[in-house]
Amino acid sequence: MIFSIENDTRFNNRVKAVLLIRASRAIGAIAEEGTSIESVFANKALQLDDSKAVVENSYQAYLRAGDLNKLAQLKEKHPEILS
């Protein structure tokens, strides 16, 4: 799914990032181990776009996933957004 979204030429990177965040929520809600899946999708979304909305949604995904390392990295990289 990540590969399909990332390589879809119909969308710009911001739209792809939003799609990845939405997909991570859906998968997280239904997957038994969905928290780690959410973190993977959030990582890819941030690689595509680091707008305020994507950073904030990725932060929430990392919180749900309990990914403390990614939370710390994100806070360090975007202190102005996550203050």
N, C-alpha and C positions, 0 to 999 in steps of 0.2 A: 504494500500500500504506500509506504514512504517513497519507494522508487517511482511508482506511478505518478504520484502527486508532484514529486520533485522534477520529473522529466516532462510533464504536461506543458506543452508550449502555448496553450490557450490562456494561461494565467501568468501574471507577474509574480515576483517573489513575495510580495506582501500578501496577495491572495493565497498563495501556496502555504505561507506560514499560518494564516488563519485556518485554512483547511486542515492542516496538521494538528493544530491545537484542538479543533472541534473533533477530529477523529480520535485524538488521545482521550478526550472526555468520554466519548462513546465506548471506546474499547475498555477504558478503565472501569466503566460502570458495569460491563458484562464479563470481563475476564477475571478469572480466579486470582491471577497474579497481576492484575491491571496496574498496580502502582508503578511497577518498573516499566511497563509499556508506556505509561504517561510520560515518564522521564525521557525515554528514547524519542518520542514524538516532540517533546518540548525542545530537546537538544537540536533536532533537525530544523524546527521552526526558527530557532535563534540563529542558526547558520544561514538561513535564507533572508531573515529580516530582523533587525534589532530595534524596531519602533517601540514606542512606549507601550502600546497595547500588547504586542507580542511579548515584551519583557515581563509585563505584569501577569499575563496569562501563563507564561512559562514558570514564573515564580509560584503561582498557585498550583501548577502541576507538580512542581518539585516538592511543595509542602504536602500535597496529597500522597506523593510517592515516598515521602520521608527521606528524600535525597539531600542530606545535610551538606555534603560537599558541593553539590551543584548550587544549592541555595547560597552558600558562602561565596562561591565564585561569581554568581550573578550579582549579589550585593556589592562585591568589590568592583566589578566591571561597570555597573550602572547605579552608583550611589545616588545620583541626582533623581532617578526615577523611583528607586525603592527606599527613599528616606522616610 
